Amino acid sequence: MDAGKKNKHEMELIFAIKDTGIGIPVDKQGIIFDSFSQVDGSMARKYGGSGLGLAICAKLVAMMSSKIWLESSEVGGSTFYFTAFLQPHTQDTCTRRASRQLEELKGLHVLVVDDNSTNRRVLTGLLARWGMNFTAVEDADAALAALAQADVEGRAFRLILLDGGMPTMDGVVLAEQIQKQSQPMHAVVMMRTSAGHLGDGARCRALGISAYLMKPIRQRELLNAICQVLGAGPQVPDLPLVTRHTLHEEKPSFSILLAEDNVVNQVLAVRLLEKRGYSVVVAANGRAAVEALERETFHLVLMDIQMPGMDGFEATAAIREAEKVTGKHIPIVAMTAHALKGDQDRCMAAGMDGYVSKPIRSMDLFAVMDHLLVSKPVVNSVV
């Protein structure tokens, strides 16, 4: 991966992905990014696949105003390249909250118990980045020894991160052994597991385990879980077990109507929004969007400007006309591929509340959405 500047506000990243499999002849490289094209028609039978993957990649890269290409030989495999223009990250509300969380975690003594060396390395790397002090061990016996040594030295662990699926003595049995120690436990215990089973939650609560998280665990989820269980304190009775589900439940749930006719854009936008925690309903054109608002309740509309039948301007006009009767107002964010001078003013004059240009940059989109959803907490639309 390399990087260069497009302008003072953006960086161009160049990604290279090497494929050591069969190469691609020079005379076939011109069609490799076409839909349903494979170098050899027999490949679909031998290796599987339809040949659509690279066509989708090319489409996505084009939507980002970037480039994709390859270098290949029949004996040396292939290297695929693509570029992406990205803006430097700016500190938003979530980042400021994370900074406050990290300040509170600095110097915290943590015991990591995991038999997998890669998992230990990744996890301790995160803890080090977050400013914590840690001891990492590979099994239950070493964990019990570390706890005893820490007690002798007067540096008790505040947090214990257990792997649930270890050989000889798994995380649950180890938690039982920890609970039986003669000295009172001052550590908060969190369990990480690759395979959950019926009744695990009840067992964890009975053992004083504060959190039970399924792998893989995102950095943000882990950090939020740690902050939550440490805020509650060790083994406080009657507190609900922290899980990935409860972490997501804490986020405000907003329902978004996406008015977009392009199928690829629909898929990308839905995944982006759902990953952020929003629920999404898709309308394939302006008329469908107006009809959806007549049937359902939404907090915000993402409105593509260019759609067949009824475009974004016409749909917005119909929505605003209906709101004259209901007295309600739903925020509408315009999405346009043109990004011409004056487009934003035209959208605002048409009754829209926000504007983002395509290709959509998630940081810009969520900044507009967060502002509208906080400043205009609407819970209904056209009736």
N, C-alpha and C positions, 0 to 999 in steps of 0.2 A: 504494500500500500504506500502510495506517495501522496504528496499534497502540494498544491500551488494556489496562488491567489487569483480569483476572478476579479474582485474589486476589494476595496477596503472593508466591505461588510461581509464578504463571503470567502470561503475556502473551497478549492476544488480538490476532492479526494479521488485518487485513482486506485481501484481495487484490482488485484490479480488473483485468479483462482486457477490452480494447476490441476489438470486431469491427466493421470498417468496411464489411462486406458488406451484404446485404439485411437489413432490419429485420424485427421480429416484431410483428404487429398486437396491440393490447391484448387483444382477445377470445381470442387464441390463447396468451397468455403463461402462462395457468394450467395448460396441458397440456405445455409444452415440456420439462419434466423427467420426463414419463412415458415408460415403455418403448415403443420403436418408434413414437414420435410425431414427425411432421414437420408443419410449418405447411402445406405444400402437398405432396400426394401425388406430384406430378410431380418433386419435388426429387431423389428418389433416382435417377431416371433422368438428370436434367440434371447434378446435382452429385456423385452417388454417396453412399454411406453409408446406414445403416439407421435412423438416429435413436436409436441406443442409447447414444451417447457421453454425452449430458447426463444420461441416466438413471443411468449408472454414476457420473458425477461426483456426482450427488445422493446416491447410495447411500454413496459414500466419505465425503462430508461429514457425512452423518447418523451414520456409524459413529464419527466423531470428535466427536460431540455439538456440531456446528457448524451454520452456516446457509449457504444458497446462494440467490441471487435475481438478477434482471436488471432493467435499465432499457433500453427499446428504443422505436424509432419506425421506421415503414416507410421513411423517407427518411434517417434519421440513423444507421443501424446499431444495434448493441447493445453494452451494457457488462454483463458478468457479474461478480458479486461472490460471494466466499465468505469465511468466517472460519475461523480455526484457533487453538486454544489450545495454547501451547507453553511448556515450562519453560525457564528460563535454563540455558545450558550450564555444566556443572561440569567441572572438570579431572579427566579420567580418566587411566589409565596411558598410553594412546596420546598424549594431549595433553602429558603430562609428557615423554614421549620426544621428541615433536616440538619441545618447548621446548629440550631439550638439543641437538637437531640444529641448531636455528636459532642457538643461541649459537656453535656451531662454524663456522657459515657467515658470520657477520657480518664485513663488510669484504672478502669474497672478490671478486677481480677476475674478471669474466665478460665474454666476447665473445659477443654474440648476432648471428647471421647469418640473415636471413629477408627474402625479397623482398616479403612481404605486410605492409603497414603495420599492419593490425589484429592479426595474430599477434605482431608486434614489440611493439605496445602492451600486449597482454595479458601476454606473457611478461615484459617488463621491469617491468610492474606487480607481478607475483609476486616477482621478484627484489628489487625495492625493498622490498616488504613483508617479505621475509625478511632484510633488512639487508645485501644484497650491493651492491657497486659494479659498474656495467655500462657497456659501450659497445655500442650497437646500430647495425648497418649493414644495407644492403639487398641487397648482392651480394658476389660473391667478390673482385672487385678491391678494394672498400672494406675487406673483411676482411683481405686481405693487407697493405694499407697500414696498417691499425690495428695489426696484429701487429708490423710493422716499426717503427712509431712507439713502441709500448709497449716494444719491446726497446731502442730508443735512450734512452728516458726511464727505463729500469730498473724498470719496473712491469709485468712480464710477467703475462699472463693465466693464472690457475690453471684456468679452465674455459672451453671453447668449445662453444656450443650451435649446431649447424648444421642448417639446413633441408635436407632431402634433395632437394626438387624445385624448384630455382631455374633460371631461364632462363640461357642463355649458358654458365655454368659451374655445374653442380649441386653438391650437397654432397659427393658421393663424389670428384669431380674436385678440388674444393677441398681435401678431406682429403689427397689425393695431393700437392697443391702444398705444403700445410703440412708434410707429412712430409719433403719434399725440401729444406726450409730448411737452410741451412748450420749455423745455431745449433741446439743440442739443444733438443728440445721439452719444456717442463716443464708443458704444459697437458694436462688431461684433455679428450678430445673426445667429445661425445655427439651422435648423429644423431637427428633427428625427421623422420618422413616420413608422407605421407598414403597412399602406395601402396607396399607391399613387393613384392619380386620374388624368385624362386628364386635362391639364391646370394648374396643381400645379406649374410647373416650372415658367410659366409666372407670376403667382400671387406672388411667392416668390421673383422674381426679382423686381416686382413693389413695394413690401413692403421693399425692401432693405435687404432681407435675403440673406446671402452670400453662404450658403450651404444647400442642401436638401438631406438627407441621409436616405435610407431605412434600417429598422431593419431586422434582427440582424446586428450590425455593429462590424466588427473586430477591435481589439485594434489598429492595425497598420493603418487601414483605418481612424479611428477616429483621431489618432494623426497626420497623414499626412494632413487630412482635416483642423484640427485646425491650424496647422502651415501655411498651404496655405492661409487660409482666413485672418489670423492675419498679414501675410506678405503683403497682398493686402491693408489692412486697412479697416475701417468701411464704409460701404455704398458707395464705390467708384463706380461711374456710368460706365456702358458699360462693366464691367467685367463679364465673363461667370459664371453661377451658378456652384458651385462645387457639383458634385454628385459622387456616386460610379463609374459610367461609366467614368467620366472624370479623376478620380483618377487612374483607370486602364489604361486609354489611355496614361498617362504620361510615363508609363513603356515602354522601348524598346521592340518591338515585334520581336521575333525570331521564325523561323520555324524549328522544330526538326524532323528528321526521326528516328524512333525507330525500329530497326531490332531485333525482339524477337519472338521466336516460341511458348513460353509458354503463354497460354491465361491468367492465373492468373497474371503472371508477367506483361503482357501487360496492364491489367486493373490498376494494382497498379502504374505502371510507368506513364501511361497517366494521371491519377488523380494527381499524384505528380507534374508532369510537368505543367499541365494546371493550377493547383492552384498557381504555381509560375508565371504564365502569358505567358507561351510558347504555341504555336500551335503545334500539334503533328500529324504526319501521321505514321501509323503502317505498317511494312512489316513483314510477317510471316516467312521469311527465307532470306538467302543471295541473292538469285536470284531475289526475289521480291524487295529487297533493291536497287540492281543495276538498275533494270528496273524503279523504282520510281525516281531515280536520273536522269535517261534519260528523264523523262517526266516533272519533277517539280524542283523548286528551293528550296533549304534548306540551313540553316546556319550551321548545325552540325548534325552528325550521331552518335547515340548510338548503338553500334554494339555488340550483343551477340556473343560469340565465338562459342558455340556449337549449331548449327542449322542443321536440316536435309537438304539433297540436296546439298546446297552450304553453308559452314560454314562461320564464321566471317573472318577468314584469307583469304579464297578464294575470298570472296566478296570484301574485302579491296584491294586485289591484282588487281581485275578487275577494281575497281574504280580508283586506282592510275595509271593503264595502260591507261585508257581513258583520264585521266588528262594530260598525256604527249602530247596529241593532242590539248586539249582545253587551256592548260596553267593555269588552275585554280587549287585551292586546298581547299577542304572542310575538316574541322577538324573531325576526327573520334575518338570516345572514346570507348575503349574496355570494355565489361562487362563479367566477368568470374566467375563461381561458384567454381572454383578450388582454386584460390589464392595460388598456389604453388610457391616456390622459383624459380625465373627466368621467371615467366609468364609475368611480366611487361616488362622485357627486350625483350622477344620474340615478344610481341605486338608492341613495339616501332620499332623493327627491321622490322616488317611486314608493316610499314608505318602508324601506328596509332599514334595519337597525345596525347592521354590520356588513363588512365586505372583506373577502379574501380572494386572492388571485390564484389561478392554477398555473403550474402544478402546486397543489396544496402543501404547505409546510406545516407540520403538526404544531410547532411552537406558535406560529401566527394564528392558526385556527383555534387552538385551545385558549390563547390569550383573549381573543374576541368572545368566545363562548363563555369563558369564566366571568368576564366583565358583565355580559348580559344576564347570565343566570344568577349572579350575585346581586346586581343592581336592580334587576327586574324579576323577582321571584314569582313568575307567573305559573299557575298550576292548571290552567284551562285554556281553551281556545274557542273556535267557532262552535256553536251549538246548533 
